[in-house]
Amino acid sequence: LLVMDLSYNKIGDKGALHLANGLGTNYTLQVLGIHRNDVRIRGFVHILDVLCLPQRSTKCKVLDARCCPIFKDQTMTSKDVDAAVRALQCVYCSLQVLLLTNTEMSVDVACVLATALEENTSLVIISLAKNKLEDQFAKSLAKSLSKNKILQEISLISNAITKVGVQAMLESPGVKRLRRVWMHGNPCAAQEYRQPLVNVMLVIEPKDLIHYLHG
């Protein structure tokens, strides 16, 4: 089994825990889709943790969690967010694509998650689109990416980033190194990004991303 698409089901945190337990003995899965389920932060961390186990010989490379209310949970604590950060910073994490589009994260949570990119050594593509992220996050991201040499593409489409945030990003060597930064739908984007771009996150289906990464 290389691709598992569980999108548009009613999977919650309990279901995510059962899914994580099953994945613990799977060594072939490369793409996991949980798009539009009711997975919250604890279920998300369960899945991240099992994908970062050191004994896994073959690890999932794509996690599609678009439109899951991961960060909406009112019982979410800083410890929950820190657990997600630790998983992404784990040296055994081999996720190459993480899609967190429209996951209802706050700017504060996004800034904390941005710190994970400082030490993450696997992510090539990440989408944080449609999360109402503001300039504060853009500044944190610019700082974090100055230490990241792996990430190639990031989608920030339809957030609330103004020219202040964009300027901070443009001044970061880490951002300049990126192959693509998707900025559609923000109040202001730098001229460098104002061109007829196509959103790769929509053009390429998650199940095809594995071929895209190696193509």
C-alpha positions, -999 to 999 in steps of 0.1 A, spaced: 0 0 0 16 32 -12 -13 57 -10 -41 59 16 -68 85 10 -92 88 39 -106 122 29 -142 133 35 -148 109 64 -157 116 100 -124 106 115 -117 124 147 -89 122 172 -99 88 184 -99 75 148 -66 92 142 -51 73 172 -63 40 158 -49 50 124 -16 59 140 -14 26 157 -20 8 124 6 28 107 32 18 133 35 -16 116 33 -3 80 65 1 61 53 9 26 29 39 28 42 70 11 11 92 9 -16 97 36 -46 118 30 -69 129 59 -83 159 40 -116 173 55 -119 151 86 -124 162 122 -89 156 133 -77 181 159 -43 188 174 -40 156 195 -49 133 166 -25 152 143 3 147 168 -5 110 171 0 106 133 31 128 133 47 108 161 42 74 144 56 88 111 88 98 130 96 65 146 133 56 142 127 20 134 106 28 103 125 17 72 101 32 47 84 64 58 54 84 47 65 113 25 32 132 20 6 141 47 -24 159 34 -43 174 63 -61 202 44 -93 216 59 -90 196 91 -98 218 122 -65 208 137 -59 240 156 -95 249 164 -97 227 195 -105 250 225 -88 225 248 -55 228 228 -25 237 250 10 250 244 22 214 252 1 201 223 17 226 199 51 219 213 46 182 207 39 189 170 70 210 168 92 182 184 78 157 159 87 179 129 121 186 144 128 149 149 158 137 129 138 106 119 110 128 103 110 121 66 78 140 56 86 158 24 52 174 18 29 187 46 -4 204 36 -19 224 64 -42 246 43 -72 260 61 -65 242 95 -77 272 115 -43 280 131 -38 313 149 -9 336 142 7 326 176 5 289 168 18 295 133 48 314 147 56 285 170 53 260 142 76 281 121 103 274 146 101 237 136 114 247 102 147 258 117 157 222 125 135 202 101 156 184 76 130 167 54 102 190 43 104 202 7 69 216 3 46 230 30 12 247 26 -1 271 52 -26 287 29 -60 301 41 -51 305 77 -55 343 82 -18 346 89 -4 381 94 29 400 92 40 387 126 41 352 112 58 363 80 86 378 101 90 346 122 90 325 90 117 347 75 139 342 106 133 304 107 140 298 70 174 315 74 185 283 90 167 259 67 185 246 36 159 219 26 125 236 20 119 245 -16 83 257 -18 58 273 6 22 282 -1 9 313 19 -21 319 -4 -51 337 9 -36 349 42 -34 385 56 2 393 49 9 429 39 39 445 23 55 447 58 56 409 61 66 405 24 95 429 29 107 409 59 106 378 38 125 394 9 153 404 33 157 368 44 184 347 26 164 316 34 133 329 16 154 341 -14 167 305 -17 132 290 -21 121 279 -56 86 291 -52 66 312 -27 29 313 -34 14 346 -23 -19 349 -41 -48 364 -21 -28 384 4 -34 422 8 0 430 -7 27 409 -23 60 419 -37 64 426 -74 86 395 -77 56 373 -68 30 392 -89 30 370 -120 6 345 -135 15 316 -112 -4 284 -110 -9 270 -75 10 237 -75 -9 226 -44 -41 225 -65 -27 214 -98 -9 184 -84 -30 159 -64 -15 147 -31 -13 111 -45 8 124 -74 32 144 -53 55 115 -48 62 114 -85 65 151 -86 92 151 -59 113 125 -77 105 137 -113 
